[in-house]
Amino acid sequence: MAFSSSRDGETSAKRRKKKSFGNMSEDEVMKLLLPDRLGESTDILFVGINPGLMSAYKGHHYSGANNHFWPCLIDAGLVPTHFTFLDDVRCPEHGIGLTNIVARTTRSSSDLSRAEIKQGKEDLIEKIKNCKPLVTCFNGKGIYEIFSGKKCVLGRQKETVPGTNSVIYVMPSSSARTMTYPRKSDKLHFYNELKILRDNLKLGKIADHETTAFHDTNDVG
């Protein structure tokens, strides 16, 4: 009987991991940058924490197979029904912008340093000042709490982005790994509400803050 050492197992695991990124290693993928998708006229700017390995490798935002971002955008009527992550470059045509707090690709957001996050917050505010979105939407409660430095509830926030008039909206992470909202159907109403908020802002109708906040402090996504 052939003996398989733990080192052989580690080698096989490394091969499988490398295969998922074509001929690139994880270290090579982490050197890739994921471009922002920003336009001159932005209605909603979606903000993530930083690019993950798969999105950086594919060169497109929210490209994970189980990510609910694109299906929710479509069902809410924010982008055309045929859109996939491959169409992220066309999002600015529909008033949608995509960016992250930190540009560096990592295996996990926990790999980011405090200094990177601090600088990233300053850079994000400058981006928002330049593209002037009606709404800045943080894709994950934890992401906004990192940005703001305080706890929050889901939905529209009482404050705007510092130094701007951009309304802040916080939704559950679009990742399927979010414990409180694991299914697309659990998250869709946030995207529907976001569309209503955008439409009201474009019409000059500013909704009451208390009618657009979900008081749910359990979500960590």
Residue frames as a rotation matrix with the C-alpha (Angstrom) as fourth column:
MET 1
0.578 0.816 0.000 0.00
0.816 -0.578 0.000 0.00
0.000 0.000 -1.000 0.00
ALA 2
-0.197 -0.648 0.736 1.36
0.583 -0.681 -0.444 3.40
0.789 0.341 0.511 -0.96
PHE 3
-0.020 0.105 -0.994 1.95
0.950 -0.308 -0.052 5.79
-0.311 -0.946 -0.094 1.91
SER 4
0.218 0.176 0.960 0.75
0.570 -0.821 0.021 9.36
0.792 0.543 -0.279 1.45
SER 5
-0.561 -0.511 -0.651 2.55
0.827 -0.309 -0.470 11.81
0.039 -0.802 0.596 3.68
SER 6
0.365 0.675 -0.642 1.00
0.695 -0.656 -0.295 14.98
-0.620 -0.338 -0.708 5.04
ARG 7
-0.376 -0.579 -0.723 3.45
-0.122 -0.743 0.658 16.92
-0.919 0.336 0.209 2.90
ASP 8
-0.914 0.116 0.388 2.04
0.404 0.334 0.852 15.18
-0.030 0.935 -0.352 -0.20
GLY 9
0.029 0.997 -0.076 -1.41
0.996 -0.036 -0.080 16.25
-0.083 -0.074 -0.994 0.94
GLU 10
0.208 -0.028 -0.978 -0.23
0.273 -0.958 0.086 19.83
-0.939 -0.285 -0.191 1.37
THR 11
-0.803 -0.566 -0.187 1.29
-0.049 -0.250 0.967 19.76
-0.594 0.786 0.173 -2.11
SER 12
-0.623 0.650 0.435 -1.97
0.766 0.396 0.506 18.51
0.156 0.648 -0.745 -3.61
ALA 13
0.320 0.759 -0.567 -3.90
0.834 -0.509 -0.211 21.21
-0.449 -0.405 -0.796 -1.78
LYS 14
-0.176 -0.477 -0.861 -1.53
-0.020 -0.873 0.487 23.85
-0.984 0.103 0.144 -3.11
ARG 15
-0.952 -0.176 0.250 -1.97
0.221 0.171 0.960 22.50
-0.212 0.969 -0.124 -6.64
ARG 16
-0.164 0.969 0.185 -5.74
0.983 0.144 0.118 22.62
0.088 0.201 -0.976 -6.34
LYS 17
0.353 0.271 -0.896 -5.55
0.528 -0.848 -0.048 26.15
-0.772 -0.456 -0.442 -4.96
LYS 18
-0.544 -0.650 -0.530 -3.24
-0.123 -0.563 0.817 27.27
-0.830 0.510 0.226 -7.78
LYS 19
-0.800 0.261 0.541 -5.42
0.596 0.449 0.665 25.59
-0.069 0.854 -0.515 -10.40
SER 20
0.194 0.959 -0.205 -8.41
0.917 -0.252 -0.310 27.72
-0.349 -0.128 -0.928 -9.38
PHE 21
0.546 -0.092 -0.833 -6.44
-0.131 -0.991 0.024 30.77
-0.828 0.096 -0.553 -10.52
GLY 22
0.947 -0.188 -0.260 -5.20
-0.245 0.101 -0.964 29.29
0.208 0.977 0.049 -13.78
ASN 23
0.391 -0.888 -0.243 -1.42
0.614 0.448 -0.650 29.39
0.686 0.105 0.720 -13.81
MET 24
-0.059 -0.376 0.925 -1.22
-0.370 -0.852 -0.370 32.01
0.927 -0.364 -0.089 -11.08
SER 25
-0.524 -0.147 -0.839 -0.41
0.696 0.494 -0.521 31.46
0.491 -0.857 -0.157 -7.43
GLU 26
0.549 0.728 -0.410 -2.28
0.828 -0.408 0.385 33.21
0.114 -0.551 -0.827 -4.64
ASP 27
-0.011 -0.643 -0.766 0.72
0.583 -0.626 0.518 35.46
-0.812 -0.441 0.382 -4.08
GLU 28
-0.882 -0.293 0.368 0.58
0.462 -0.391 0.796 36.52
-0.090 0.872 0.481 -7.75
VAL 29
-0.062 0.947 0.314 -3.17
0.785 -0.148 0.602 37.13
0.617 0.284 -0.734 -7.58
MET 30
0.478 0.259 -0.839 -2.70
0.825 -0.461 0.327 39.32
-0.302 -0.849 -0.434 -4.51
LYS 31
-0.580 -0.721 -0.380 -0.53
0.470 -0.677 0.567 41.64
-0.665 0.151 0.731 -6.58
LEU 32
-0.564 0.453 0.690 -3.44
0.699 -0.182 0.691 42.32
0.439 0.873 -0.214 -8.94
LEU 33
-0.870 0.342 -0.354 -5.56
-0.051 -0.779 -0.625 45.45
-0.490 -0.526 0.695 -8.56
LEU 34
-0.275 0.871 0.407 -9.29
0.947 0.318 -0.042 45.62
-0.166 0.374 -0.912 -9.19
PRO 35
-0.890 -0.127 0.437 -10.23
0.270 -0.921 0.282 48.86
0.367 0.369 0.854 -10.99
ASP 36
-0.552 0.750 -0.366 -12.98
0.084 -0.387 -0.918 51.08
-0.830 -0.537 0.150 -9.62
ARG 37
-0.491 0.510 0.706 -16.04
0.835 0.043 0.549 51.50
0.250 0.859 -0.447 -11.80
LEU 38
-0.210 0.326 -0.922 -16.83
0.532 -0.753 -0.387 55.19
-0.821 -0.571 -0.015 -11.50
GLY 39
-0.102 0.249 0.963 -18.66
0.954 -0.251 0.166 57.58
0.283 0.935 -0.212 -13.81
GLU 40
-0.867 -0.233 0.441 -19.29
0.194 -0.972 -0.132 61.30
0.460 -0.029 0.888 -14.05
SER 41
-0.260 0.859 0.441 -22.93
-0.829 -0.433 0.353 60.97
0.494 -0.274 0.825 -12.98
THR 42
-0.786 -0.131 -0.605 -23.30
0.124 0.924 -0.361 58.50
0.606 -0.359 -0.710 -10.12
ASP 43
0.206 0.917 0.341 -26.59
-0.501 -0.200 0.842 57.78
0.841 -0.344 0.418 -8.39
ILE 44
0.944 0.104 0.312 -25.42
-0.321 0.505 0.801 54.96
-0.074 -0.857 0.510 -6.12
LEU 45
0.016 -0.976 -0.216 -21.84
-0.748 0.132 -0.650 54.17
0.663 0.172 -0.728 -5.14
PHE 46
0.941 0.250 -0.227 -21.43
-0.076 0.812 0.579 50.66
0.329 -0.528 0.783 -3.73
VAL 47
0.142 -0.909 0.393 -18.54
-0.886 -0.294 -0.358 50.30
0.441 -0.297 -0.847 -1.29
GLY 48
0.794 -0.036 -0.607 -16.80
0.207 0.955 0.213 47.06
0.572 -0.295 0.765 -0.31
ILE 49
0.847 -0.526 -0.074 -13.91
-0.032 -0.190 0.981 46.62
-0.530 -0.829 -0.178 2.09
ASN 50
-0.132 -0.881 -0.454 -11.22
-0.784 -0.187 0.591 45.41
-0.606 0.434 -0.666 -0.38
PRO 51
0.265 0.260 -0.929 -10.90
-0.883 0.452 -0.125 43.03
0.387 0.853 0.350 -3.36
GLY 52
0.523 -0.069 0.850 -10.98
-0.415 0.850 0.324 39.30
-0.745 -0.522 0.416 -2.68
LEU 53
-0.468 -0.832 0.299 -8.81
-0.171 0.417 0.893 36.83
-0.867 0.367 -0.337 -4.55
MET 54
-0.234 0.410 0.882 -11.43
0.811 0.582 -0.055 35.68
-0.536 0.702 -0.469 -7.06
SER 55
0.815 0.557 -0.157 -12.60
0.403 -0.741 -0.537 39.20
-0.416 0.374 -0.829 -7.96
ALA 56
0.308 -0.791 -0.529 -9.00
-0.553 -0.601 0.577 40.34
-0.774 0.115 -0.623 -8.41
TYR 57
-0.556 -0.529 0.642 -8.19
0.131 0.707 0.695 37.28
-0.821 0.470 -0.324 -10.54
LYS 58
-0.026 0.647 0.762 -11.25
0.943 0.270 -0.196 37.74
-0.333 0.714 -0.617 -12.76
GLY 59
-0.906 -0.399 0.142 -10.88
0.423 -0.863 0.276 41.52
0.013 0.310 0.951 -12.84
HIS 60
-0.333 0.875 0.352 -14.53
-0.040 -0.386 0.922 42.12
0.942 0.293 0.164 -11.96
HIS 61
-0.704 0.118 0.700 -16.40
-0.689 -0.350 -0.634 43.14
0.170 -0.929 0.328 -8.83
TYR 62
-0.107 0.707 0.699 -18.50
-0.765 0.390 -0.512 40.61
-0.635 -0.590 0.499 -6.90
SER 63
-0.065 -0.018 -0.998 -17.56
-0.917 0.396 0.053 37.75
0.394 0.918 -0.042 -9.21
GLY 64
-0.848 -0.224 0.481 -17.92
-0.448 0.787 -0.423 34.95
-0.284 -0.574 -0.768 -6.67
ALA 65
-0.803 0.515 -0.300 -20.31
0.064 0.574 0.816 32.23
0.593 0.636 -0.494 -7.84
ASN 66
-0.209 0.744 -0.634 -22.45
0.916 0.376 0.140 32.47
0.343 -0.551 -0.760 -4.69
ASN 67
-0.880 -0.113 -0.462 -22.46
0.301 -0.884 -0.357 36.24
-0.368 -0.453 0.812 -4.34
HIS 68
-0.052 0.986 0.158 -25.96
0.923 0.108 -0.368 37.73
-0.380 0.127 -0.916 -4.45
PHE 69
-0.464 -0.179 -0.867 -24.93
0.132 -0.982 0.132 41.21
-0.876 -0.053 0.480 -5.59
TRP 70
-0.951 0.019 -0.309 -25.76
-0.300 -0.297 0.907 40.95
-0.075 0.955 0.288 -9.29
PRO 71
-0.597 0.795 -0.110 -29.00
0.650 0.559 0.514 38.93
0.470 0.235 -0.851 -8.93
CYS 72
-0.069 0.571 -0.818 -30.27
0.865 -0.375 -0.334 41.44
-0.497 -0.730 -0.468 -6.36
LEU 73
-0.669 -0.211 -0.713 -29.33
-0.098 -0.925 0.366 44.44
-0.737 0.315 0.598 -8.54
ILE 74
-0.949 0.306 -0.074 -31.24
-0.019 0.177 0.984 42.88
0.315 0.935 -0.162 -11.43
ASP 75
-0.373 0.863 -0.341 -34.33
0.862 0.459 0.218 41.94
0.345 -0.213 -0.914 -9.43
ALA 76
-0.107 0.292 -0.951 -34.50
0.663 -0.691 -0.287 45.44
-0.741 -0.661 -0.120 -7.94
GLY 77
0.704 0.407 0.582 -34.37
0.710 -0.365 -0.602 46.99
-0.033 0.837 -0.546 -11.41
LEU 78
0.606 -0.543 -0.582 -31.10
-0.087 -0.772 0.630 48.81
-0.791 -0.331 -0.515 -10.83
VAL 79
-0.539 -0.736 -0.410 -29.34
-0.587 -0.021 0.809 47.25
-0.604 0.677 -0.421 -13.86
PRO 80
0.020 0.553 -0.833 -30.56
-0.963 0.234 0.132 45.42
0.267 0.800 0.537 -17.00
THR 81
0.724 0.454 0.519 -31.71
-0.616 0.764 0.192 41.82
-0.309 -0.459 0.833 -16.62
HIS 82
0.884 -0.401 -0.241 -28.81
0.140 0.718 -0.682 40.38
0.447 0.569 0.691 -18.62
PHE 83
0.365 -0.804 0.469 -26.08
-0.751 -0.552 -0.363 41.86
0.551 -0.220 -0.805 -16.39
THR 84
0.797 -0.297 -0.526 -23.45
0.518 0.784 0.343 39.66
0.311 -0.546 0.778 -14.76
PHE 85
0.570 -0.653 -0.499 -20.16
0.309 -0.393 0.866 40.51
-0.761 -0.648 -0.022 -13.06
LEU 86
-0.273 -0.684 0.677 -18.64
0.901 0.064 0.428 40.74
-0.336 0.727 0.599 -16.55
ASP 87
0.184 0.458 0.870 -20.76
0.733 -0.654 0.189 43.86
0.655 0.602 -0.456 -17.10
ASP 88
0.369 -0.015 -0.929 -19.43
0.838 -0.427 0.339 45.77
-0.402 -0.904 -0.145 -14.10
VAL 89
-0.715 -0.698 -0.034 -17.55
0.591 -0.629 0.504 48.08
-0.373 0.340 0.863 -16.46
ARG 90
-0.592 0.577 0.562 -20.96
0.382 -0.413 0.827 49.21
0.709 0.704 0.024 -17.81
CYS 91
-0.078 0.591 -0.803 -22.42
0.997 0.047 -0.062 50.03
0.002 -0.805 -0.593 -14.40
PRO 92
-0.674 -0.198 -0.712 -21.58
0.336 -0.940 -0.057 53.76
-0.658 -0.277 0.700 -14.67
GLU 93
-0.906 0.402 0.133 -23.90
0.017 -0.279 0.960 53.90
0.424 0.872 0.246 -17.72
HIS 94
0.019 0.956 -0.291 -26.72
0.449 0.252 0.857 53.11
0.893 -0.148 -0.425 -15.29
GLY 95
0.354 0.102 0.930 -25.63
-0.502 -0.818 0.281 55.47
0.789 -0.567 -0.238 -12.52
ILE 96
0.999 -0.021 -0.048 -23.94
0.051 0.625 0.779 52.73
0.013 -0.780 0.625 -10.49
GLY 97
0.275 -0.957 0.086 -20.39
-0.732 -0.267 -0.626 53.03
0.623 0.109 -0.775 -9.14
LEU 98
0.926 -0.045 -0.376 -18.24
0.220 0.873 0.436 50.31
0.308 -0.486 0.818 -7.57
THR 99
0.121 -0.922 0.367 -15.27
-0.502 -0.375 -0.779 50.81
0.857 -0.090 -0.508 -5.26
ASN 100
0.466 -0.065 -0.882 -13.60
0.664 0.686 0.299 49.57
0.585 -0.725 0.363 -2.07
ILE 101
0.987 -0.159 -0.030 -12.21
-0.086 -0.675 0.733 51.22
-0.137 -0.720 -0.680 1.04
VAL 102
0.109 -0.990 0.094 -8.81
-0.455 0.035 0.890 49.60
-0.884 -0.140 -0.447 0.47
ALA 103
0.496 0.072 -0.865 -7.47
-0.868 0.031 -0.495 48.78
-0.009 0.997 0.078 -2.99
ARG 104
-0.525 -0.849 -0.060 -5.08
-0.849 0.527 -0.040 46.00
0.065 0.030 -0.997 -1.96
THR 105
0.383 0.601 -0.701 -6.16
-0.562 0.754 0.339 42.42
0.733 0.264 0.627 -2.69
THR 106
-0.569 -0.538 0.621 -6.00
-0.822 0.353 -0.447 40.01
0.021 -0.765 -0.644 0.25
ARG 107
-0.799 0.290 -0.527 -7.17
0.208 0.955 0.210 36.53
0.565 0.058 -0.823 1.18
SER 108
0.103 0.802 -0.588 -9.25
0.963 0.069 0.262 38.07
0.251 -0.593 -0.765 3.96
SER 109
0.485 0.132 0.865 -10.13
0.091 -0.991 0.100 41.58
0.870 0.030 -0.492 5.06
SER 110
0.982 -0.146 -0.117 -8.55
0.120 0.011 0.993 40.69
-0.144 -0.989 0.028 8.41
ASP 111
0.235 -0.949 0.211 -5.19
0.965 0.254 0.068 40.90
-0.118 0.188 0.975 6.62
LEU 112
0.326 -0.062 0.943 -5.57
0.411 -0.889 -0.201 44.67
0.852 0.453 -0.264 6.25
SER 113
-0.580 -0.590 -0.562 -3.65
0.785 -0.218 -0.580 46.94
0.220 -0.777 0.590 8.59
ARG 114
0.270 0.658 -0.704 -5.20
0.800 -0.560 -0.217 49.79
-0.536 -0.504 -0.677 10.56
ALA 115
-0.401 -0.511 -0.761 -3.01
-0.007 -0.829 0.560 52.21
-0.916 0.229 0.329 8.64
GLU 116
-0.958 0.080 0.277 -4.34
0.287 0.189 0.939 50.91
0.023 0.979 -0.204 5.32
ILE 117
-0.116 0.992 -0.041 -7.92
0.982 0.121 0.147 51.24
0.151 -0.023 -0.988 6.48
LYS 118
0.155 0.113 -0.981 -7.35
0.516 -0.857 -0.018 54.76
-0.843 -0.503 -0.191 7.82
GLN 119
-0.732 -0.477 -0.486 -5.81
-0.171 -0.562 0.809 55.86
-0.659 0.676 0.330 4.53
GLY 120
-0.828 0.458 0.324 -8.52
0.537 0.478 0.696 54.04
0.164 0.750 -0.641 2.60
LYS 121
0.106 0.895 -0.434 -11.25
0.924 -0.250 -0.289 55.94
-0.367 -0.371 -0.853 4.42
GLU 122
-0.066 -0.214 -0.975 -9.64
0.002 -0.977 0.214 59.24
-0.998 0.013 0.065 3.47
ASP 123
-0.947 -0.313 -0.076 -9.27
-0.092 0.038 0.995 58.09
-0.308 0.949 -0.065 -0.14
LEU 124
-0.508 0.829 0.233 -12.91
0.861 0.479 0.173 56.98
0.032 0.288 -0.957 -0.25
ILE 125
0.228 0.594 -0.771 -14.16
0.586 -0.717 -0.379 60.36
-0.778 -0.365 -0.511 0.94
GLU 126
-0.453 -0.467 -0.760 -12.16
-0.326 -0.707 0.628 62.03
-0.830 0.532 0.168 -1.85
LYS 127
-0.953 0.166 0.254 -13.69
0.304 0.515 0.801 59.67
0.002 0.841 -0.542 -4.41
ILE 128
-0.107 0.984 -0.141 -17.15
0.973 0.075 -0.216 60.50
-0.202 -0.161 -0.966 -3.11
LYS 129
0.067 0.066 -0.996 -16.42
0.150 -0.987 -0.056 64.22
-0.986 -0.145 -0.076 -3.31
ASN 130
-0.775 -0.473 -0.418 -15.37
-0.331 -0.260 0.907 63.75
-0.538 0.842 0.045 -6.94
CYS 131
-0.914 0.406 0.013 -18.15
0.242 0.518 0.820 61.51
0.326 0.753 -0.572 -8.25
LYS 132
-0.789 0.577 0.211 -20.89
-0.610 -0.696 -0.380 63.02
-0.072 -0.428 0.901 -6.02
PRO 133
-0.748 0.556 -0.363 -23.19
0.333 0.786 0.520 59.99
0.575 0.268 -0.773 -5.63
LEU 134
0.013 0.841 0.541 -26.70
-0.561 -0.441 0.700 60.61
0.828 -0.313 0.466 -4.37
VAL 135
0.877 0.283 0.387 -26.31
-0.480 0.519 0.707 57.53
-0.001 -0.806 0.592 -2.19
THR 136
-0.315 -0.923 -0.220 -23.20
-0.797 0.383 -0.467 55.83
0.515 0.028 -0.857 -0.85
CYS 137
0.747 0.664 0.014 -24.16
-0.603 0.669 0.434 52.23
0.279 -0.333 0.901 -0.12
PHE 138
-0.347 -0.860 0.373 -21.94
-0.937 0.330 -0.112 50.11
-0.027 -0.389 -0.921 2.11
ASN 139
0.302 0.418 -0.857 -22.18
-0.564 0.803 0.193 46.44
0.768 0.425 0.478 1.13
GLY 140
0.008 -0.246 -0.969 -22.05
0.614 0.766 -0.190 45.05
0.789 -0.593 0.157 4.63
LYS 141
0.908 0.401 0.125 -22.81
0.130 -0.550 0.825 46.43
0.399 -0.732 -0.552 8.07
GLY 142
0.586 -0.752 -0.302 -19.31
0.638 0.199 0.744 45.64
-0.499 -0.628 0.597 9.26
ILE 143
-0.180 -0.650 0.738 -17.84
0.949 -0.312 -0.042 47.63
0.258 0.693 0.673 6.38
TYR 144
0.340 0.348 0.874 -19.70
0.180 -0.936 0.303 50.79
0.923 0.055 -0.380 7.36
GLU 145
0.990 0.023 -0.138 -18.76
0.140 -0.101 0.985 50.29
0.009 -0.995 -0.104 11.01
ILE 146
0.141 -0.989 0.044 -15.11
0.938 0.147 0.315 50.12
-0.318 -0.003 0.948 9.94
PHE 147
-0.222 -0.181 0.958 -15.58
0.705 -0.709 0.030 53.32
0.674 0.682 0.285 7.92
SER 148
0.397 0.537 0.744 -17.51
-0.053 -0.796 0.603 55.25
0.916 -0.279 -0.288 10.57
GLY 149
-0.696 -0.718 -0.014 -15.88
-0.079 0.095 -0.992 53.81
0.713 -0.690 -0.123 13.67
LYS 150
-0.666 0.530 0.524 -19.23
-0.679 -0.140 -0.721 53.21
-0.309 -0.836 0.453 15.35
LYS 151
-0.733 0.489 0.473 -22.09
0.437 0.871 -0.225 50.74
-0.522 0.042 -0.852 15.49
CYS 152
-0.730 0.533 -0.429 -25.03
-0.677 -0.651 0.343 51.15
-0.097 0.541 0.836 13.13
VAL 153
-0.018 0.772 0.635 -28.35
-0.024 0.635 -0.772 49.68
-1.000 -0.030 0.007 12.07
LEU 154
-0.640 -0.157 0.752 -29.14
0.687 0.322 0.652 48.55
-0.345 0.934 -0.098 8.56
GLY 155
0.440 0.825 0.354 -30.80
0.894 -0.365 -0.261 50.98
-0.086 0.431 -0.898 6.17
ARG 156
0.328 -0.254 0.910 -30.45
0.349 -0.862 -0.367 54.70
0.878 0.438 -0.194 5.71
GLN 157
-0.264 -0.527 -0.808 -28.22
0.961 -0.068 -0.270 56.48
0.088 -0.847 0.524 8.21
LYS 158
0.669 0.559 -0.489 -28.94
0.647 -0.763 0.013 59.84
-0.366 -0.325 -0.872 9.79
GLU 159
0.167 -0.703 -0.692 -25.61
-0.145 -0.711 0.688 61.32
-0.975 -0.015 -0.221 8.70
THR 160
0.985 -0.021 -0.173 -24.16
-0.172 0.050 -0.984 61.90
0.029 0.999 0.046 5.25
VAL 161
0.445 -0.896 0.006 -20.63
0.866 0.428 -0.260 61.10
0.231 0.121 0.965 4.09
PRO 162
0.300 -0.349 -0.888 -18.34
0.573 -0.678 0.460 63.67
-0.763 -0.647 -0.003 5.79
GLY 163
-0.524 -0.548 -0.652 -17.86
-0.050 -0.745 0.666 66.78
-0.850 0.382 0.363 3.67
THR 164
-0.971 0.238 -0.034 -20.56
-0.008 0.110 0.994 65.75
0.241 0.965 -0.105 1.17
ASN 165
-0.302 0.940 0.156 -24.31
-0.931 -0.256 -0.261 65.56
-0.205 -0.224 0.953 0.69
SER 166
-0.425 0.091 -0.901 -24.19
-0.491 0.813 0.314 61.86
0.761 0.576 -0.301 -0.16
VAL 167
0.429 0.690 0.582 -26.81
-0.895 0.237 0.379 59.90
0.123 -0.683 0.719 1.77
ILE 168
-0.704 -0.709 0.032 -25.47
-0.698 0.684 -0.211 56.78
0.128 -0.171 -0.977 3.48
TYR 169
0.560 0.825 -0.068 -27.26
-0.806 0.562 0.186 53.46
0.191 -0.049 0.980 3.14
VAL 170
-0.573 -0.740 0.353 -26.09
-0.808 0.582 -0.092 50.24
-0.137 -0.338 -0.931 4.80
MET 171
0.545 0.744 -0.387 -27.17
-0.790 0.610 0.061 46.80
0.282 0.273 0.920 3.64
PRO 172
0.651 -0.312 0.692 -26.22
-0.218 0.796 0.564 43.23
-0.727 -0.518 0.450 4.55
SER 173
-0.452 -0.869 -0.201 -23.21
-0.568 0.108 0.816 41.82
-0.687 0.483 -0.543 2.79
SER 174
0.368 0.573 -0.732 -24.08
-0.930 0.216 -0.299 40.33
-0.013 0.791 0.612 -0.59
SER 175
-0.666 -0.671 -0.325 -21.97
-0.649 0.736 -0.192 37.30
0.368 0.083 -0.926 0.29
ALA 176
0.286 0.767 -0.574 -23.87
-0.327 0.641 0.694 34.05
0.901 -0.011 0.434 0.83
ARG 177
-0.332 -0.520 -0.787 -21.75
0.554 0.568 -0.609 33.50
0.764 -0.638 0.099 3.93
THR 178
-0.669 0.169 0.724 -23.59
-0.531 -0.790 -0.307 36.21
0.520 -0.590 0.618 5.87
MET 179
-0.949 0.214 -0.229 -25.24
0.305 0.800 -0.516 34.34
0.073 -0.560 -0.825 8.75
THR 180
-0.547 0.776 -0.313 -28.25
0.050 -0.343 -0.938 36.59
-0.836 -0.529 0.149 9.30
TYR 181
0.451 0.660 -0.601 -29.12
-0.581 -0.294 -0.759 37.03
-0.677 0.692 0.251 5.62
PRO 182
-0.361 -0.751 0.552 -27.77
-0.109 0.622 0.775 33.93
-0.926 0.220 -0.307 3.84
ARG 183
-0.146 0.393 0.908 -30.24
0.863 0.499 -0.077 33.84
-0.483 0.773 -0.412 0.91
LYS 184
-0.869 -0.122 0.480 -30.82
0.411 -0.718 0.561 36.25
0.276 0.685 0.674 -1.92
SER 185
0.018 0.983 0.185 -34.47
0.500 -0.169 0.849 36.55
0.866 0.077 -0.494 -0.90
ASP 186
0.318 0.039 -0.947 -33.36
0.940 -0.141 0.309 37.70
-0.122 -0.989 -0.081 2.56
LYS 187
-0.470 -0.700 -0.537 -31.51
0.591 -0.702 0.397 40.68
-0.655 -0.131 0.744 1.07
LEU 188
-0.486 0.198 0.851 -33.64
0.831 -0.199 0.520 41.73
0.272 0.960 -0.068 -1.87
HIS 189
0.587 0.808 -0.048 -35.86
0.787 -0.556 0.268 44.15
0.190 -0.196 -0.962 0.05
PHE 190
0.217 -0.595 -0.774 -32.78
0.431 -0.652 0.623 46.22
-0.876 -0.469 0.115 0.93
TYR 191
-0.806 -0.499 0.318 -32.01
0.470 -0.215 0.856 46.62
-0.359 0.840 0.408 -2.79
ASN 192
-0.091 0.864 0.495 -35.65
0.886 -0.157 0.436 47.45
0.454 0.478 -0.751 -3.49
GLU 193
0.689 0.330 -0.646 -35.60
0.653 -0.670 0.354 50.08
-0.316 -0.665 -0.676 -0.76
LEU 194
-0.285 -0.882 -0.375 -32.32
0.437 -0.468 0.768 51.44
-0.853 0.056 0.519 -2.09
LYS 195
-0.682 0.101 0.725 -33.90
0.710 -0.149 0.688 51.93
0.178 0.984 0.030 -5.51
ILE 196
0.437 0.898 0.051 -36.86
0.824 -0.423 0.378 53.76
0.361 -0.123 -0.924 -3.94
LEU 197
0.436 -0.369 -0.821 -34.47
0.527 -0.634 0.566 55.96
-0.730 -0.679 -0.082 -1.98
ARG 198
-0.672 -0.724 0.155 -32.51
0.512 -0.304 0.803 56.77
-0.535 0.619 0.575 -5.14
ASP 199
-0.364 0.609 0.705 -35.68
0.809 -0.169 0.563 57.57
0.462 0.775 -0.431 -7.07
ASN 200
0.663 0.641 -0.387 -36.98
0.748 -0.543 0.381 59.84
0.034 -0.542 -0.840 -4.31
LEU 201
0.065 -0.731 -0.679 -33.67
0.455 -0.584 0.672 61.68
-0.888 -0.352 0.295 -4.09
LYS 202
-0.779 -0.350 0.521 -33.63
0.605 -0.202 0.770 62.22
-0.164 0.915 0.369 -7.85
LEU 203
-0.024 0.871 0.491 -37.14
0.741 -0.314 0.594 63.66
0.672 0.378 -0.637 -7.59
GLY 204
-0.567 -0.271 0.778 -36.14
-0.211 -0.865 -0.455 65.86
0.797 -0.422 0.433 -4.68
LYS 205
0.599 0.784 0.162 -38.23
-0.442 0.155 0.884 63.88
0.668 -0.601 0.439 -2.23
ILE 206
-0.558 -0.826 0.075 -36.24
-0.464 0.236 -0.854 63.28
0.688 -0.511 -0.515 0.95
ALA 207
0.310 0.714 -0.627 -37.75
0.121 0.625 0.771 60.48
0.943 -0.315 0.107 3.02
ASP 208
0.672 0.005 0.740 -37.90
-0.711 -0.274 0.648 60.50
0.206 -0.962 -0.181 6.82
HIS 209
-0.387 -0.915 -0.118 -34.78
-0.797 0.396 -0.457 58.79
0.465 -0.082 -0.882 8.21
GLU 210
-0.521 0.162 0.838 -36.83
-0.660 0.546 -0.516 56.71
-0.541 -0.822 -0.178 10.62
THR 211
0.593 0.803 0.059 -38.87
-0.559 0.463 -0.688 55.15
-0.580 0.375 0.724 7.80
THR 212
0.746 -0.342 -0.572 -35.79
-0.464 0.349 -0.814 53.85
0.478 0.872 0.102 6.01
ALA 213
-0.365 -0.887 0.282 -33.76
-0.858 0.203 -0.471 52.25
0.361 -0.414 -0.836 8.79
PHE 214
0.488 0.425 -0.762 -33.93
-0.113 0.897 0.427 48.57
0.865 -0.122 0.486 9.72
HIS 215
0.217 -0.386 0.897 -33.29
-0.951 -0.292 0.105 48.28
0.221 -0.875 -0.430 13.44
ASP 216
0.984 -0.006 -0.181 -31.52
0.020 0.997 0.073 44.94
0.180 -0.076 0.981 13.30
THR 217
0.471 -0.848 0.243 -28.25
-0.882 -0.445 0.157 44.83
-0.025 -0.288 -0.957 15.17
ASN 218
0.577 -0.209 0.789 -27.58
-0.178 0.911 0.371 41.12
-0.797 -0.355 0.489 14.64
ASP 219
0.953 -0.195 0.233 -26.19
0.286 0.321 -0.903 41.26
0.101 0.927 0.362 11.12
VAL 220
0.406 -0.887 -0.220 -22.42
0.013 -0.235 0.972 41.16
-0.914 -0.397 -0.084 10.95
GLY 221
0.186 -0.326 0.927 -22.07
0.902 0.430 -0.030 40.98
-0.389 0.842 0.374 7.18
